[in-house]
Amino acid sequence: MQHQSRISLNAIRVFAAVVRHRAITGAAEELHVTPSAVSHQLRKLELEIGLPLFERGNNSITPTAQGERLFRGAAGAIEEIDRAVAALTRDAWQVVVRAPLSFAIRWLIPALERFKANHPETQVRVETSHHNRFRLEYGIDLAITYHRIDDPTPEAELLLRDDCVPVASPGLLRSVDGEENSLALIPALQCSTDNWDWKLWSNAVGLRFDELILADGFEIDDAALHGAVAGYGMTLAPAAMIARELRYGTLVPIRGYRPVSMGGYYVQTHKDNSKAVRDFIRWLMAEVKDTPEPT
C-alpha cells in the first residue's frame, strides 16, 4: 500500500487540469509548464497511487473509472486551497474582474472612473479574454460572460441584454441614401463564428441572409466597430457598446430596423465575497441602468 504522504499536491493539480482539458497540451498551457513536465507528473502520480488513471490513445487521453473518482474527490479540494491562499495573499480592497475583451474595452473600462470616484480605496484589476464564456476560477472575484439567445440560460445574474441594431458610418449611409433596398448595398462586416449574429438578426427582421453582402472579417466586435467607423461596412451592436460613437455621430443606426435580442452579458461571483466585491457588484448593476437605450 502506498503512503498518502508521498502523493504530491502539485501532481494532483496537474492531474485535475488534464482531466478538465482532456489534453496534455491544454493542461500545460493552463499551468504554464511544458507538455513533457505534465506527462512526467502523471506517470509519477500513477506510480505513487498504483493505479492507471488515464487511457491513452494516439491523440487522446481520457480518465479511467479510477481517474474519474479521484477527480471528483480532488477537484473541489484544490479549488478550496487555491481560494484560501488567494484570500490570504490578496489585498482585501482589490476586485479582480474577468470579462470578454470587447465588453471590457467598450463598456466596463470607460465606466470604471465613476466607480473609482465613490470608492477610491478599491483597486480594480480587469482581466480580458478572447472567449465569451469561461469558468469562474478562484482568484477571480467576478466573471462577466456572454451567452447567445439560443444558449441554455446560465446560472448567473443578467447584467446587460445584447439588443442589437445595424449601424454604419454616416458617410457610408449617405452613399446609398435613396437607393431602393439600400440595406442590400451596404457590406456586412463579419466578426462571429459562421456569422450566427447576422443569420439570427436577418431572420428576426424578416430578411433573407443571402441578401446580405458579406465583407471584411474581424476577430472581435471592437475591431468590427472600428471598421464600421472607417466606412468599411455595417455591423451589429447594442447601444451600450457604442455610446461614444453615437454621441459623436461617427456611427448611426440604420433606419427602419428594430433592436433584436442576440443574447446577454451575465455576472457570476462567489458566495463569500469581500465588502469591496459586494460594493463593486452593486455599482455594476446600478450602472447598467444608466446605459443608452437601443434606438
N, C-alpha and C positions, 0 to 999 in steps of 0.2 A: 504493500500500500504506500502511495506517495504521501509525503508530508506536505500539508497545505501551506506551511510557511515558506516552502520553496517556490510557490506559484508567484510569478511577478505580476504586480498590478499593471505595469506597462504592457505586458504581454496580453492581459485581459482587455486592455484598452484597444490594442491593435486588433485583437480577435473581434471585438464588437464592431469596429469600423469596417472590417472585411465583410461581416455578416450584413451590415446595413447597405453597403455598396454592391455586394455580390461580385466584387472585383478587387484584386490586389492593387491595381493602379489607382483606383478611386480612393481606397483607404490610404495609400501612400501620399496622394495629393492632400487629403484632409489633414494628415498628421505631419506633413512637411518632412517626410523621410523618403528614402529610395524604395522601390518595389522589392529589391533583394533584402532590405532590412525587415520589411513586413513579412516576407516569406520565412526569414530566419526566426522571427518571433513566433510565427505559427508552428513551425516544426518543433521549436523548443517547448512550446506550451503543450503540444500533443504528447511529447515525450514525458513531460513532467506529470501530466494527468494520466497518461497511459491508455488513452482512448483516441480513436480517429474523430476529429471534429469537422472535417470537410471531405467532400467528394470532389476530386479534381478531374476536369476534362481538358481537352486541348485548349479551349478558350473560355473555360468557365470554372467557377469554384462555388459550390453550394454547401451549406452546413448539413451535417448528418443529423439524425434524430438527437444524438447526444449534444451536438453543437447547438441545435435549436434550444435544447433545455438549458444549456449553460448561458446562452444569450438572454433568454427570458429572465433568468435569475440575476445576471450580472449587469445588464444594460442600465437598469434603474439605479443600481448602487453606484455605478460610475458617474451617472448624471448628478446624483446627490453629492458625491465627493467633489465634483467639479464646481457645483453651486456653492458648497460650503467654503471651498478655497477662494472662489471668486468674491464671495461676500466678505471674507477676511482681508483680501488684498486690494479691493476696490474702494475708492472714495465713496463715502455714504451719500455725497451730494453729486454723484455722477449718474447720468442716464445714458445708456447705450441703446441706440435705435438702429435697426436694420430695415432697409426699405429698397424697393426696386429703384434702379438708377434714375430713370426719367421722373418718377414721382418725387424723389429726393431733390433733384435739381429744380424741378418746375414748381413744386408746391411747398415741401417741407422746409428746405433751407431758406427760401425767401421769407417764410413766416416766422422763423426762429427768433428774429430780433424782437418780436412782440412778446414771446415767452421770456426772453432774457431781460427785457425791461422790467418785468414783475418778479423775476426770480434770478437776480444777478449772481447769487451764490451757487447756482446749479450749473455744472458743466455737462453739456450735451455732446455726446460723440455719435456721429452719424456714419454708419457703415452701409455702403451701397452694394447692390447685387444686380447682375445682368439677368437673373432669374426672377420671375414674378412670384414664385412660391418657394418657400424654404422652411426648414424646421426652426422652431423657437428653441435655440440652444441655450444652455446655461452660459452666463457671461453676456447674454443679450437680454436686456430688460423688456424690450418691446420689438415685436416683429410686425411690420406692415406689409401685407401680402396682397397680390391681385388675383382675383378669381373671375373667370368669364361667366357670363349669364347662364351658360349651359353647363357649368360645373356643378357638382353637388354643393349645397350650401355648407360652408365651413363652420366649424365650432369656434367662432370668433365674432367679435362685435363689428358691425358695419361702420366704417368711418366715412366713406365718400362714395357715392354712386358714380359710375363712369357713363354718364349720359352724353353721348357724342353727337356733334353736328359736323358736316363737312365745312372746312374753312380753307381759304386761299388768300393770296395777296390781292389788294385792290387793283393793282396793275394788271394781273392775270385776268381778273374778272372783267375789267374794262375791255380787254381784248376780245372777249366773246359776248359782250353785252348786246342784247337784241337778237342774238342768233337763236333760231328755233332749236329746242332741246340742247341748250348750251352746256348742260352738265356733261353730256357725252363728248364735248370738245375739250374738257379740262382733264389733263392727265391725273390719274390717281396714284399717289405715292404709296409704296409698299413698305411695311415695317412689321409684319406679323407672319407667323408660320402659315403657309398655304392661304394667305390673305383671308383668314377667317373673319377679320373685322369688316372688310368690305363686303364679303358674302352675307354676313349677318345683317349689316346695315341696308344693303340694297334690297334684300328680301323683306325687311321690315317696312321700307318706304314704297314697296311695290315696283321696284326696278329689276331688270334682269342684270345679273352680274356680268354677263358677257357684253353688255352695252358699255361698260367702263373701259377706258383706255389705261391699261396698267403701265406705269412709268418707272422711274428710278426706285431702287430699293435701299432701305436704311436698316441698320441693326436695331436701333432703339427709337422710341417715339420722339424723344427730344431732337434727334438728328433729323427725323422726317419733318418736324415742325420748323426747324431752321431751313430745310429745303423748301417748304411751303412759303416762308417769308421771302426767300430768294426768288420766288416765282416759278419754281420747277413743276408745281402741280398742287393739287388739293390733298388734304389729309383729314382724318377724323380726330376730333379732340373734344374733351369736356371743357366747359368754360373755366373751371377751376385751374386747369393746366395752362391756359393761355391768357391769364388775366393781364399780364404786361402787354402782350400783343394786341389784345382787344382795347386796352386803354390808349395805346399809341396809334392804333389803326393800321398796324403792319399786317394783321390778319383780320379778315371779316368772315362771318358766316355766310354761306351761300343761301340766298333767299329761297323760301318755299319748302324747306325740309325741317321737320320736327326733330327734336333730340331723340335718339334711340339708346336705350339702356344696353350697354355692351358687357357690363359686369360691375365690379366694385372693389374698393380697397378695404381690407379688413384688418383689425388690430388684434394681435394675440399677445398675452402677457402672462406672467406668473401670478400665483395667488398671494404670495408673501412679499409684496413689493415694499420698497422704502418710501418714505414720505416724498422724496424728490420725484420718484417714478409716479406716484399717485398724483402729485401736482401736475406733472407733465401730461398724464393721460387726461385729466380734467381740462387742461388748456387745449389739448389736441381736439377733443370732442366739441368744445365751445368754438374753437377757431373755424372748423368746417362750416359752421352755421353762417359765418360771415363771408363765405366764398361766393363768387358771382354765380347767378343762376343761368342755366343754358337759355339761349335765345332762339 
